[in-house]
Amino acid sequence: MNKSRRYGAAAVAAVATLSLASCGFGGSGGDSGGGDDASTLDLLVPSYSDATKGLWEDVIDGFTKDNPDITVNLEVQSWDNLEKVISTKVQAGEAPDIYNGGPFAGFVEDELLYPVEEVVSDDVYSDFQDSFLANAEVDGTAYALPMIASARALFVNNDLLSQAGVEAPTDWDSLLDAATKVSGLGGGVAGYGMPLGSEEAQAEAAVWLWGGGGSFGDASEITIDTPENLVGAEQIKKMIDAGATQADPGSTQRSPLMDIFIQGKIGMQVGLPPTVGQIADNNPDLDYSIVPIPTEDGSPFTLGVMDQLMAFENDGDKQEAITKFLDYFYSPEVYVPWVQAEGFLPVTKSGAEELSGEEALKPFLDVLPDAQFYPSTNPKWSAADGAFKSLFGQIQDQPAADVLKQIQDQVDAG
């Protein structure tokens, strides 16, 4: 890799929008430090929960006990701020040594990242789940380390469905029927929680567009405006027009909507592994089930989301220190408790084996083999992600075909 770093447009584009998602989870927090020598590592991470900062501090404390000659400066930012922070650092030639984020293909295009095999041991590299590692590859080389994974499933309020006289749906027809009848109960109850607001519109769109046989493309092409995607987009319109969703889904954000589900006012909503812990904390008496996401024909499917760690090469003098830190983090005794505490799914084979008996994670681990992922190795995925977040909510009031075309046009325009 060329040691003369080019902090170019592709890298800036890569951070124009950040997912969860990639995972799409929110949070808050912020600390920073600085250091330039080869024995100092700068670590920039987002906040997944109120516990994130403390969890990373525990990792760093354990690491520095084993490696007293290496200092790790932690900077925690909210997802809202992370985009601006990493963009500013990259443009200024001050990229962190290790970064926890989503889109990374633009950084690869600008030759900013170490290949994964250069910053972890062979044992750690071989422990990554093959499907996750493949999702971190550009032209056959992995440049991002899989860190945490999440799969989506349908959370079902058993009491509301029972009152409506319906069962958990398996396909779109039964979902529309069940959601309409639950909405008909009145009292401020909604049948299906459909968050199409800017927080994570791309995820809800994927649930429907992919569930109808569509896709967002691959590493070489982003495809939004297609007949296959229109099938799912039209089904969204059908749900809204039938009164099967909450009011004003086009501007509804996922996190506050899930809070309403937890309060017992929504019949069904697609959720994440951390939702289990949120229910336990905020409404432990809620009678709910977790089932696979209904698709057009009932075939198995889930949206898989993976966040990554990536190592910026910078001056090329911290490779050894970076490798020591990453090998420490991914050791099962460190990595598995971290993942458990944040409520996500492990991306390592050893982690999956250790957590296979966790009842709360089983529904998500069961659907993970059928997961489809965002085309995050395509440099234009960042633009697509942003276009969904800014435009897809308009499907509430505009023809579905028009909205898909607008998103495609914005992606193609770069």
CORTA-V628771 format. One record per helix or strand of 2 or more residues. SS is the DSSP state (H for helix, E for strand). FROM is the first residue (numbers start at 1). TO is the last residue. If there is no record, write none. Layout:
BEGIN
ss	from	to
SS	FROM	TO
SS	FROM	TO
END
This chain:
BEGIN
ss	from	to
H	9	14
E	40	46
H	52	66
E	71	77
H	79	91
E	98	101
H	105	109
H	116	118
H	122	127
H	130	134
E	137	138
E	141	142
E	145	151
E	153	157
H	158	164
H	172	183
E	190	193
H	201	211
H	227	241
H	249	251
H	254	262
E	266	271
H	273	282
E	288	291
E	302	312
H	319	329
H	332	342
H	349	354
H	359	368
E	371	373
H	381	396
H	400	412
END
